[in-house]
């Protein structure tokens, strides 16, 4: 009986801490959980937070094409470069799709760089740039750009490495 008391207390403390953190992080000006989605329409936060569920693909049916070079994106603040983001990406495709990715790599790189520049311009690489919401926005935008170029042949875009190097003057 005594052996069960500590795990139960820790479990209750963990659940209480999670609920407390959720309440503390809830927006005060949005108590109903209603927000504007990127299209300007009103949506509930649950709808905005839910990622689209991709079609289930067996793990053996996937392969990965690592982009040959890293992506370097300048971080500009007050018309000055204050840092650099360096990222490596891999593209998840169905088996046999690697060759198509490498054949379209210049177009993919261009689309990915545009997404990364846009993300940098809205401040996505400032502050806690690796927060789950920030990374989710970036991944979704990268996946959308890849889907436009490859027209549905890509199942996911993976951010393999991400580093921010601040420039000191």
LUMSEFI-433769 format. One record per atom (N, C-alpha, C): residue in three letters; atom name; x, y, z. Coordinates in steps of 0.05 Angstrom, whole numbers, plus 5000, padded with zeros to 4 digits. Atoms other than C-alpha are relative to their C-alpha. Example, Ala and Ser with C-alpha at 12.3 -4.5 7.8 and 13.67 -1.06 7.14 Angstrom:
! LUMSEFI-433769
<atom ALA; N; <5018; 4976; 5000>>
<atom ALA; CA; <5246; 4910; 5156>>
<atom ALA; C; <5018; 5024; 5000>>
<atom SER; N; <4984; 4976; 4999>>
<atom SER; CA; <5273; 4979; 5143>>
<atom SER; C; <4985; 5022; 5014>>
This chain:
! LUMSEFI-433769
<atom UNK; N; <5016; 4976; 5000>>
<atom UNK; CA; <5000; 5000; 5000>>
<atom UNK; C; <5017; 5025; 5000>>
<atom UNK; N; <4983; 4977; 4998>>
<atom UNK; CA; <5056; 5048; 5018>>
<atom UNK; C; <5015; 5005; 4973>>
<atom UNK; N; <4986; 4998; 5025>>
<atom UNK; CA; <5090; 5034; 4951>>
<atom UNK; C; <4982; 5014; 4979>>
<atom UNK; N; <5018; 4987; 5019>>
<atom UNK; CA; <5029; 5061; 4914>>
<atom UNK; C; <4995; 5029; 5005>>
<atom UNK; N; <5006; 4973; 4993>>
<atom UNK; CA; <5023; 5127; 4950>>
<atom UNK; C; <5017; 5020; 4984>>
<atom UNK; N; <4982; 4981; 5015>>
<atom UNK; CA; <5084; 5162; 4917>>
<atom UNK; C; <4992; 5001; 4971>>
<atom UNK; N; <5008; 4998; 5028>>
<atom UNK; CA; <5065; 5143; 4845>>
<atom UNK; C; <4974; 5014; 4996>>
<atom UNK; N; <5026; 4987; 5002>>
<atom UNK; CA; <4993; 5166; 4856>>
<atom UNK; C; <5003; 5030; 5005>>
<atom UNK; N; <4995; 4972; 4994>>
<atom UNK; CA; <5017; 5232; 4886>>
<atom UNK; C; <5014; 5013; 4976>>
<atom UNK; N; <4986; 4989; 5023>>
<atom UNK; CA; <5065; 5243; 4828>>
<atom UNK; C; <4982; 5002; 4976>>
<atom UNK; N; <5018; 4999; 5023>>
<atom UNK; CA; <5011; 5226; 4777>>
<atom UNK; C; <4980; 5024; 5004>>
<atom UNK; N; <5018; 4978; 4995>>
<atom UNK; CA; <4962; 5276; 4809>>
<atom UNK; C; <5014; 5027; 4997>>
<atom UNK; N; <4985; 4976; 5003>>
<atom UNK; CA; <5016; 5329; 4812>>
<atom UNK; C; <5005; 5006; 4970>>
<atom UNK; N; <4996; 4997; 5029>>
<atom UNK; CA; <5031; 5318; 4738>>
<atom UNK; C; <4975; 5009; 4986>>
<atom UNK; N; <5025; 4993; 5013>>
<atom UNK; CA; <4959; 5322; 4717>>
<atom UNK; C; <4992; 5029; 5009>>
<atom UNK; N; <5006; 4973; 4990>>
<atom UNK; CA; <4948; 5384; 4761>>
<atom UNK; C; <5018; 5021; 4987>>
<atom UNK; N; <4981; 4981; 5014>>
<atom UNK; CA; <5010; 5417; 4731>>
<atom UNK; C; <4992; 5004; 4971>>
<atom UNK; N; <5008; 4997; 5028>>
<atom UNK; CA; <4986; 5403; 4660>>
<atom UNK; C; <4975; 5017; 4997>>
<atom UNK; N; <5025; 4984; 5001>>
<atom UNK; CA; <4917; 5431; 4674>>
<atom UNK; C; <5007; 5029; 5006>>
<atom UNK; N; <4992; 4973; 4993>>
<atom UNK; CA; <4948; 5492; 4708>>
<atom UNK; C; <5015; 5014; 4978>>
<atom UNK; N; <4986; 4988; 5022>>
<atom UNK; CA; <4995; 5504; 4650>>
<atom UNK; C; <4981; 5007; 4977>>
<atom UNK; N; <5020; 4995; 5021>>
<atom UNK; CA; <4937; 5498; 4601>>
<atom UNK; C; <4984; 5025; 5006>>
<atom UNK; N; <5015; 4976; 4993>>
<atom UNK; CA; <4897; 5549; 4639>>
<atom UNK; C; <5016; 5025; 4999>>
<atom UNK; N; <4982; 4976; 5000>>
<atom UNK; CA; <4956; 5596; 4646>>
<atom UNK; C; <5006; 5009; 4972>>
<atom UNK; N; <4993; 4993; 5028>>
<atom UNK; CA; <4971; 5593; 4571>>
<atom UNK; C; <4976; 5007; 4983>>
<atom UNK; N; <5024; 4993; 5015>>
<atom UNK; CA; <4899; 5603; 4550>>
<atom UNK; C; <4998; 5030; 4996>>
<atom UNK; N; <5002; 4972; 5006>>
<atom UNK; CA; <4888; 5669; 4516>>
<atom UNK; C; <4977; 5013; 5016>>
<atom UNK; N; <5021; 4986; 4984>>
<atom UNK; CA; <4851; 5718; 4562>>
<atom UNK; C; <4980; 5014; 4983>>
<atom UNK; N; <5019; 4986; 5017>>
<atom UNK; CA; <4821; 5756; 4504>>
<atom UNK; C; <4984; 4981; 4982>>
<atom UNK; N; <5013; 5020; 5017>>
<atom UNK; CA; <4796; 5691; 4473>>
<atom UNK; C; <4990; 4977; 5018>>
<atom UNK; N; <5008; 5021; 4981>>
<atom UNK; CA; <4760; 5653; 4529>>
<atom UNK; C; <4983; 4978; 4987>>
<atom UNK; N; <5017; 5021; 5013>>
<atom UNK; CA; <4714; 5615; 4481>>
<atom UNK; C; <5016; 4982; 4982>>
<atom UNK; N; <4984; 5016; 5018>>
<atom UNK; CA; <4772; 5586; 4442>>
<atom UNK; C; <4994; 5005; 4970>>
<atom UNK; N; <5006; 4993; 5027>>
<atom UNK; CA; <4752; 5623; 4379>>
<atom UNK; C; <5023; 5018; 4990>>
<atom UNK; N; <4978; 4985; 5011>>
<atom UNK; CA; <4807; 5651; 4334>>
<atom UNK; C; <4996; 5003; 4970>>
<atom UNK; N; <5000; 4997; 5029>>
<atom UNK; CA; <4819; 5674; 4263>>
<atom UNK; C; <5020; 4981; 4988>>
<atom UNK; N; <4981; 5017; 5014>>
<atom UNK; CA; <4850; 5623; 4217>>
<atom UNK; C; <5014; 5016; 4979>>
<atom UNK; N; <4984; 4984; 5019>>
<atom UNK; CA; <4901; 5644; 4164>>
<atom UNK; C; <4983; 5011; 4977>>
<atom UNK; N; <5017; 4990; 5022>>
<atom UNK; CA; <4845; 5653; 4113>>
<atom UNK; C; <4981; 5022; 5009>>
<atom UNK; N; <5016; 4978; 4990>>
<atom UNK; CA; <4811; 5705; 4157>>
<atom UNK; C; <4973; 4991; 5009>>
<atom UNK; N; <5026; 5011; 4991>>
<atom UNK; CA; <4753; 5659; 4177>>
<atom UNK; C; <5002; 4994; 5029>>
<atom UNK; N; <5001; 5007; 4972>>
<atom UNK; CA; <4731; 5647; 4248>>
<atom UNK; C; <5000; 4970; 5003>>
<atom UNK; N; <4998; 5029; 4996>>
<atom UNK; CA; <4750; 5578; 4273>>
<atom UNK; C; <5006; 4995; 5029>>
<atom UNK; N; <4994; 5007; 4973>>
<atom UNK; CA; <4754; 5543; 4339>>
<atom UNK; C; <5029; 4991; 5001>>
<atom UNK; N; <4972; 5007; 4997>>
<atom UNK; CA; <4824; 5531; 4366>>
<atom UNK; C; <5005; 4970; 4995>>
<atom UNK; N; <4996; 5029; 5004>>
<atom UNK; CA; <4814; 5456; 4364>>
<atom UNK; C; <5003; 4994; 4970>>
<atom UNK; N; <4998; 5004; 5029>>
<atom UNK; CA; <4803; 5461; 4288>>
<atom UNK; C; <5026; 5010; 4990>>
<atom UNK; N; <4975; 4989; 5010>>
<atom UNK; CA; <4864; 5504; 4278>>
<atom UNK; C; <5024; 4984; 5009>>
<atom UNK; N; <4978; 5015; 4990>>
<atom UNK; CA; <4909; 5460; 4321>>
<atom UNK; C; <5002; 4972; 4988>>
<atom UNK; N; <5000; 5027; 5011>>
<atom UNK; CA; <4888; 5396; 4287>>
<atom UNK; C; <5015; 4999; 4974>>
<atom UNK; N; <4985; 5003; 5025>>
<atom UNK; CA; <4937; 5375; 4234>>
<atom UNK; C; <4984; 4982; 4982>>
<atom UNK; N; <5013; 5017; 5019>>
<atom UNK; CA; <4909; 5345; 4171>>
<atom UNK; C; <5011; 4972; 5003>>
<atom UNK; N; <4990; 5027; 4997>>
<atom UNK; CA; <4913; 5270; 4177>>
<atom UNK; C; <5007; 4989; 4973>>
<atom UNK; N; <4992; 5011; 5026>>
<atom UNK; CA; <4953; 5241; 4120>>
<atom UNK; C; <4990; 4972; 4997>>
<atom UNK; N; <5009; 5027; 5005>>
<atom UNK; CA; <4932; 5177; 4088>>
<atom UNK; C; <5020; 4981; 5012>>
<atom UNK; N; <4981; 5019; 4988>>
<atom UNK; CA; <4962; 5118; 4125>>
<atom UNK; C; <5017; 4986; 4979>>
<atom UNK; N; <4982; 5012; 5018>>
<atom UNK; CA; <5023; 5092; 4091>>
<atom UNK; C; <5017; 4981; 5016>>
<atom UNK; N; <4984; 5019; 4985>>
<atom UNK; CA; <5060; 5030; 4113>>
<atom UNK; C; <5029; 5010; 5001>>
<atom UNK; N; <4973; 4990; 4997>>
<atom UNK; CA; <5130; 5045; 4139>>
<atom UNK; C; <5019; 4990; 4978>>
<atom UNK; N; <4983; 5012; 5021>>
<atom UNK; CA; <5161; 4999; 4087>>
<atom UNK; C; <4995; 5013; 4973>>
<atom UNK; N; <5006; 4987; 5026>>
<atom UNK; CA; <5128; 5039; 4031>>
<atom UNK; C; <5011; 5028; 4998>>
<atom UNK; N; <4989; 4973; 5000>>
<atom UNK; CA; <5167; 5102; 4047>>
<atom UNK; C; <5030; 4999; 4997>>
<atom UNK; N; <4971; 4996; 5001>>
<atom UNK; CA; <5236; 5127; 4031>>
<atom UNK; C; <5005; 5030; 5002>>
<atom UNK; N; <4994; 4972; 4994>>
<atom UNK; CA; <5272; 5192; 4044>>
<atom UNK; C; <5022; 5010; 4981>>
<atom UNK; N; <4980; 4988; 5018>>
<atom UNK; CA; <5309; 5238; 3997>>
<atom UNK; C; <5010; 5025; 5015>>
<atom UNK; N; <4988; 4978; 4985>>
<atom UNK; CA; <5356; 5284; 4035>>
<atom UNK; C; <5009; 5021; 4979>>
<atom UNK; N; <4992; 4978; 5018>>
<atom UNK; CA; <5365; 5352; 4001>>
<atom UNK; C; <5030; 5002; 5002>>
<atom UNK; N; <4971; 5001; 5001>>
<atom UNK; CA; <5437; 5357; 3979>>
<atom UNK; C; <5015; 5021; 5016>>
<atom UNK; N; <4987; 4978; 4985>>
<atom UNK; CA; <5455; 5424; 4010>>
<atom UNK; C; <4982; 5011; 5021>>
<atom UNK; N; <5016; 4986; 4980>>
<atom UNK; CA; <5433; 5462; 4071>>
<atom UNK; C; <4988; 5025; 4989>>
<atom UNK; N; <5013; 4975; 5007>>
<atom UNK; CA; <5387; 5521; 4067>>
<atom UNK; C; <5010; 5022; 5019>>
<atom UNK; N; <4990; 4979; 4984>>
<atom UNK; CA; <5415; 5587; 4092>>
<atom UNK; C; <4981; 5024; 4996>>
<atom UNK; N; <5020; 4978; 5002>>
<atom UNK; CA; <5364; 5642; 4108>>
<atom UNK; C; <5009; 5022; 5018>>
<atom UNK; N; <4992; 4977; 4983>>
<atom UNK; CA; <5383; 5711; 4133>>
<atom UNK; C; <4977; 5009; 5017>>
<atom UNK; N; <5020; 4988; 4982>>
<atom UNK; CA; <5346; 5740; 4192>>
<atom UNK; C; <5006; 5030; 5000>>
<atom UNK; N; <4997; 4971; 5003>>
<atom UNK; CA; <5336; 5815; 4180>>
<atom UNK; C; <4984; 5014; 5021>>
<atom UNK; N; <5014; 4983; 4980>>
<atom UNK; CA; <5319; 5864; 4235>>
<atom UNK; C; <5009; 5029; 4995>>
<atom UNK; N; <4994; 4972; 5006>>
<atom UNK; CA; <5315; 5939; 4221>>
<atom UNK; C; <5019; 5003; 4977>>
<atom UNK; N; <4985; 4999; 5024>>
<atom UNK; CA; <5344; 5929; 4152>>
<atom UNK; C; <5029; 4991; 5003>>
<atom UNK; N; <4973; 5010; 4996>>
<atom UNK; CA; <5406; 5894; 4179>>
<atom UNK; C; <4998; 4970; 5005>>
<atom UNK; N; <4999; 5029; 4995>>
<atom UNK; CA; <5424; 5820; 4178>>
<atom UNK; C; <5010; 4996; 5029>>
<atom UNK; N; <4993; 5004; 4971>>
<atom UNK; CA; <5424; 5800; 4252>>
<atom UNK; C; <5005; 4971; 5006>>
<atom UNK; N; <4995; 5028; 4995>>
<atom UNK; CA; <5430; 5726; 4243>>
<atom UNK; C; <4995; 4983; 4975>>
<atom UNK; N; <5004; 5019; 5022>>
<atom UNK; CA; <5428; 5665; 4197>>
<atom UNK; C; <4987; 4975; 5011>>
<atom UNK; N; <5012; 5026; 4994>>
<atom UNK; CA; <5384; 5604; 4199>>
<atom UNK; C; <5012; 4980; 4980>>
<atom UNK; N; <4990; 5021; 5017>>
<atom UNK; CA; <5415; 5541; 4172>>
<atom UNK; C; <4983; 4975; 5005>>
<atom UNK; N; <5019; 5022; 4997>>
<atom UNK; CA; <5368; 5483; 4158>>
<atom UNK; C; <5007; 4978; 4980>>
<atom UNK; N; <4998; 5023; 5018>>
<atom UNK; CA; <5373; 5413; 4128>>
<atom UNK; C; <4973; 4987; 4999>>
<atom UNK; N; <5027; 5012; 5003>>
<atom UNK; CA; <5311; 5380; 4100>>
<atom UNK; C; <5003; 4973; 4986>>
<atom UNK; N; <5004; 5025; 5015>>
<atom UNK; CA; <5292; 5310; 4078>>
<atom UNK; C; <4971; 4998; 4991>>
<atom UNK; N; <5026; 5003; 5012>>
<atom UNK; CA; <5233; 5293; 4035>>
<atom UNK; C; <4991; 4971; 5002>>
<atom UNK; N; <5011; 5027; 4998>>
<atom UNK; CA; <5190; 5233; 4051>>
<atom UNK; C; <4982; 4995; 4976>>
<atom UNK; N; <5016; 5008; 5024>>
<atom UNK; CA; <5162; 5198; 3989>>
<atom UNK; C; <4993; 4971; 5001>>
<atom UNK; N; <5006; 5029; 5003>>
<atom UNK; CA; <5131; 5132; 3971>>
<atom UNK; C; <5024; 4987; 4987>>
<atom UNK; N; <4978; 5015; 5011>>
<atom UNK; CA; <5180; 5078; 3951>>
<atom UNK; C; <5002; 5005; 4970>>
<atom UNK; N; <4995; 4995; 5028>>
<atom UNK; CA; <5211; 5093; 3884>>
<atom UNK; C; <4998; 5029; 4992>>
<atom UNK; N; <5004; 4972; 5006>>
<atom UNK; CA; <5199; 5168; 3889>>
<atom UNK; C; <5024; 5018; 5003>>
<atom UNK; N; <4976; 4984; 4996>>
<atom UNK; CA; <5270; 5190; 3906>>
<atom UNK; C; <5010; 5013; 4975>>
<atom UNK; N; <4989; 4990; 5025>>
<atom UNK; CA; <5290; 5199; 3834>>
<atom UNK; C; <4984; 5025; 4991>>
<atom UNK; N; <5016; 4977; 5008>>
<atom UNK; CA; <5232; 5247; 3821>>
<atom UNK; C; <5007; 5024; 5017>>
<atom UNK; N; <4992; 4978; 4983>>
<atom UNK; CA; <5252; 5289; 3881>>
<atom UNK; C; <5026; 5012; 4990>>
<atom UNK; N; <4974; 4989; 5008>>
<atom UNK; CA; <5324; 5295; 3857>>
<atom UNK; C; <4998; 5013; 4972>>
<atom UNK; N; <5004; 4988; 5026>>
<atom UNK; CA; <5300; 5310; 3786>>
<atom UNK; C; <4987; 5028; 5002>>
<atom UNK; N; <5013; 4974; 4996>>
<atom UNK; CA; <5258; 5368; 3813>>
<atom UNK; C; <5013; 5017; 5022>>
<atom UNK; N; <4988; 4986; 4977>>
<atom UNK; CA; <5307; 5391; 3867>>
<atom UNK; C; <5003; 5030; 4996>>
<atom UNK; N; <4998; 4970; 5002>>
<atom UNK; CA; <5320; 5461; 3838>>
<atom UNK; C; <4974; 5014; 5005>>
<atom UNK; N; <5026; 4988; 4996>>
<atom UNK; CA; <5246; 5476; 3837>>
<atom UNK; C; <4992; 4998; 5029>>
<atom UNK; N; <5006; 5004; 4972>>
<atom UNK; CA; <5237; 5446; 3907>>
<atom UNK; C; <5016; 5020; 5017>>
<atom UNK; N; <4983; 4981; 4984>>
<atom UNK; CA; <5296; 5487; 3934>>
<atom UNK; C; <4989; 5028; 4998>>
<atom UNK; N; <5011; 4974; 5003>>
<atom UNK; CA; <5267; 5550; 3905>>
<atom UNK; C; <4974; 5004; 5016>>
<atom UNK; N; <5025; 4998; 4985>>
<atom UNK; CA; <5198; 5537; 3935>>
<atom UNK; C; <5005; 5000; 5030>>
<atom UNK; N; <4993; 5002; 4972>>
<atom UNK; CA; <5229; 5518; 4002>>
<atom UNK; C; <5012; 5027; 5010>>
<atom UNK; N; <4987; 4975; 4992>>
<atom UNK; CA; <5272; 5581; 4004>>
<atom UNK; C; <4979; 5022; 5002>>
<atom UNK; N; <5020; 4979; 4998>>
<atom UNK; CA; <5212; 5625; 3989>>
<atom UNK; C; <4983; 4997; 5026>>
<atom UNK; N; <5015; 5005; 4975>>
<atom UNK; CA; <5174; 5592; 4047>>
<atom UNK; C; <5017; 5009; 5024>>
<atom UNK; N; <4982; 4993; 4978>>
<atom UNK; CA; <5234; 5602; 4093>>
<atom UNK; C; <5003; 5030; 5002>>
<atom UNK; N; <4997; 4971; 5000>>
<atom UNK; CA; <5243; 5675; 4072>>
<atom UNK; C; <4974; 5013; 5011>>
<atom UNK; N; <5025; 4990; 4990>>
<atom UNK; CA; <5169; 5688; 4085>>
<atom UNK; C; <4998; 4995; 5030>>
<atom UNK; N; <5001; 5006; 4971>>
<atom UNK; CA; <5174; 5653; 4153>>
<atom UNK; C; <5019; 5019; 5015>>
<atom UNK; N; <4981; 4981; 4986>>
<atom UNK; CA; <5235; 5696; 4171>>
<atom UNK; C; <4988; 5028; 5000>>
<atom UNK; N; <5011; 4972; 5001>>
<atom UNK; CA; <5199; 5760; 4149>>
<atom UNK; C; <4977; 5005; 5019>>
<atom UNK; N; <5021; 4997; 4981>>
<atom UNK; CA; <5141; 5747; 4195>>
<atom UNK; C; <5010; 4996; 5029>>
<atom UNK; N; <4989; 5003; 4973>>
<atom UNK; CA; <5188; 5736; 4254>>
<atom UNK; C; <5000; 4971; 5010>>
<atom UNK; N; <5001; 5028; 4992>>
<atom UNK; CA; <5183; 5660; 4254>>
<atom UNK; C; <5026; 4989; 5011>>
<atom UNK; N; <4974; 5010; 4990>>
<atom UNK; CA; <5257; 5652; 4269>>
<atom UNK; C; <5010; 5017; 5023>>
<atom UNK; N; <4992; 4984; 4977>>
<atom UNK; CA; <5259; 5703; 4325>>
<atom UNK; C; <4990; 4986; 5026>>
<atom UNK; N; <5008; 5011; 4974>>
<atom UNK; CA; <5254; 5684; 4399>>
<atom UNK; C; <5001; 4970; 5001>>
<atom UNK; N; <5002; 5029; 4997>>
<atom UNK; CA; <5231; 5613; 4412>>
<atom UNK; C; <4992; 4988; 4973>>
<atom UNK; N; <5006; 5009; 5027>>
<atom UNK; CA; <5236; 5593; 4339>>
<atom UNK; C; <4995; 4970; 4998>>
<atom UNK; N; <5005; 5028; 5001>>
<atom UNK; CA; <5233; 5519; 4356>>
<atom UNK; C; <4975; 4991; 5016>>
<atom UNK; N; <5024; 5008; 4986>>
<atom UNK; CA; <5167; 5522; 4393>>
<atom UNK; C; <4983; 4983; 4981>>
<atom UNK; N; <5016; 5019; 5016>>
<atom UNK; CA; <5118; 5469; 4370>>
<atom UNK; C; <4982; 5014; 4980>>
<atom UNK; N; <5018; 4986; 5018>>
<atom UNK; CA; <5070; 5520; 4340>>
<atom UNK; C; <5015; 5012; 4977>>
<atom UNK; N; <4983; 4989; 5021>>
<atom UNK; CA; <5125; 5555; 4301>>
<atom UNK; C; <5009; 4979; 4981>>
<atom UNK; N; <4990; 5021; 5017>>
<atom UNK; CA; <5154; 5490; 4275>>
<atom UNK; C; <4977; 4988; 4984>>
<atom UNK; N; <5023; 5011; 5015>>
<atom UNK; CA; <5085; 5464; 4256>>
<atom UNK; C; <4993; 5018; 4977>>
<atom UNK; N; <5005; 4982; 5022>>
<atom UNK; CA; <5072; 5527; 4215>>
<atom UNK; C; <5020; 4997; 4978>>
<atom UNK; N; <4979; 5003; 5020>>
<atom UNK; CA; <5138; 5520; 4180>>
<atom UNK; C; <4998; 4974; 4985>>
<atom UNK; N; <5003; 5026; 5013>>
<atom UNK; CA; <5129; 5446; 4166>>
<atom UNK; C; <4977; 4999; 4981>>
<atom UNK; N; <5024; 5000; 5017>>
<atom UNK; CA; <5059; 5456; 4139>>
<atom UNK; C; <5005; 5016; 4974>>
<atom UNK; N; <4994; 4983; 5024>>
<atom UNK; CA; <5083; 5512; 4093>>
<atom UNK; C; <5020; 4986; 4982>>
<atom UNK; N; <4981; 5015; 5017>>
<atom UNK; CA; <5142; 5470; 4069>>
<atom UNK; C; <4986; 4977; 4986>>
<atom UNK; N; <5015; 5023; 5012>>
<atom UNK; CA; <5096; 5410; 4057>>
<atom UNK; C; <4982; 5010; 4977>>
<atom UNK; N; <5017; 4988; 5021>>
<atom UNK; CA; <5048; 5455; 4018>>
<atom UNK; C; <5016; 5008; 4975>>
<atom UNK; N; <4983; 4992; 5022>>
<atom UNK; CA; <5104; 5483; 3975>>
<atom UNK; C; <5010; 4975; 4985>>
<atom UNK; N; <4991; 5024; 5012>>
<atom UNK; CA; <5131; 5413; 3962>>
<atom UNK; C; <4977; 4987; 4984>>
<atom UNK; N; <5023; 5013; 5013>>
<atom UNK; CA; <5061; 5388; 3944>>
<atom UNK; C; <4994; 5015; 4974>>
<atom UNK; N; <5005; 4985; 5024>>
<atom UNK; CA; <5053; 5445; 3893>>
<atom UNK; C; <5020; 4992; 4978>>
<atom UNK; N; <4979; 5007; 5019>>
<atom UNK; CA; <5119; 5427; 3860>>
<atom UNK; C; <4997; 4971; 4990>>
<atom UNK; N; <5000; 5029; 5006>>
<atom UNK; CA; <5112; 5351; 3863>>
<atom UNK; C; <4972; 4989; 4995>>
<atom UNK; N; <5027; 5008; 5006>>
<atom UNK; CA; <5036; 5349; 3855>>
<atom UNK; C; <4991; 4974; 5013>>
<atom UNK; N; <5011; 5023; 4985>>
<atom UNK; CA; <5020; 5299; 3910>>
<atom UNK; C; <5018; 4977; 5003>>
<atom UNK; N; <4982; 5023; 4998>>
<atom UNK; CA; <5081; 5254; 3905>>
<atom UNK; C; <5016; 5000; 5026>>
<atom UNK; N; <4984; 4998; 4975>>
<atom UNK; CA; <5110; 5277; 3972>>
<atom UNK; C; <4981; 4995; 5023>>
<atom UNK; N; <5017; 5005; 4976>>
<atom UNK; CA; <5082; 5250; 4038>>
<atom UNK; C; <5007; 5018; 5023>>
<atom UNK; N; <4993; 4983; 4978>>
<atom UNK; CA; <5121; 5295; 4085>>
<atom UNK; C; <5026; 5014; 4994>>
<atom UNK; N; <4974; 4986; 5000>>
<atom UNK; CA; <5178; 5345; 4093>>
<atom UNK; C; <5010; 5000; 5028>>
<atom UNK; N; <4988; 5002; 4973>>
<atom UNK; CA; <5224; 5333; 4152>>
<atom UNK; C; <5022; 5020; 5003>>
<atom UNK; N; <4978; 4981; 4993>>
<atom UNK; CA; <5267; 5386; 4184>>
<atom UNK; C; <5020; 4983; 5016>>
<atom UNK; N; <4980; 5018; 4989>>
<atom UNK; CA; <5329; 5346; 4199>>
<atom UNK; C; <5018; 5015; 5019>>
<atom UNK; N; <4983; 4983; 4983>>
<atom UNK; CA; <5374; 5401; 4227>>
<atom UNK; C; <4990; 5029; 4997>>
<atom UNK; N; <5007; 4971; 5000>>
<atom UNK; CA; <5359; 5473; 4246>>
<atom UNK; C; <5018; 5014; 5021>>
<atom UNK; N; <4981; 4986; 4983>>
<atom UNK; CA; <5410; 5522; 4274>>
<atom UNK; C; <4997; 5030; 4994>>
<atom UNK; N; <5000; 4971; 5003>>
<atom UNK; CA; <5407; 5597; 4286>>
<atom UNK; C; <5027; 5011; 5009>>
<atom UNK; N; <4974; 4988; 4993>>
<atom UNK; CA; <5473; 5635; 4285>>
<atom UNK; C; <4995; 5030; 5000>>
<atom UNK; N; <5003; 4971; 4998>>
<atom UNK; CA; <5467; 5706; 4311>>
<atom UNK; C; <5026; 5014; 4992>>
<atom UNK; N; <4977; 4984; 5009>>
<atom UNK; CA; <5513; 5758; 4279>>
<atom UNK; C; <5005; 5022; 5020>>
<atom UNK; N; <4993; 4979; 4981>>
<atom UNK; CA; <5549; 5803; 4327>>
<atom UNK; C; <5018; 5020; 4986>>
<atom UNK; N; <4984; 4978; 5013>>
<atom UNK; CA; <5576; 5870; 4303>>
<atom UNK; C; <5012; 5018; 5020>>
